Amino acid sequence: MFRNLRLVYVTAGSREEARKIGSTLVEEKLAACANIIDGMESIYRWKDAVQTEKECVLILKTSYSNVAKCTRRIKEIHSYDVPCVISINLAEQEGNPDYLEWILNNVQRPISAADYETDD
């Protein structure tokens, strides 16, 4: 079965912000699960200067069809001007198939052509 699942990697400025983003996306069924990894140090260039900051990593599990919606929603509620939102393809034939199916069953389903059919 082709599930077309993704991990979405997001960085946030604090645990509280990562929790807010993760909770929002799970509640709205844009992601099945959100993992927060605290204590990351990031070194990056911003406005022609090298910056060093403490951040949190947020890893979301979702379907391909929800990545664009996740990205839009994260940009709406994130404190960064340019938040890191990167989608990583999950291997379909690797890992626990029951867990992969659980992800698919806990996110919004893509709209199919049948959803648009009318009785006209």
Buried (B, 14 or more C-beta within 10 A) or exposed (E): EEBEBBBBBBBBBEBEBBBBBBEBBBEBBBBBBBEBEEEEEEEEEEEEEEEEEEBBBBBBBBBBBBBEBBBEBBEEEBEBEEBBBEBEEBEEEEEEEEEBEEBBEBBBEEEEEEEEEEEE
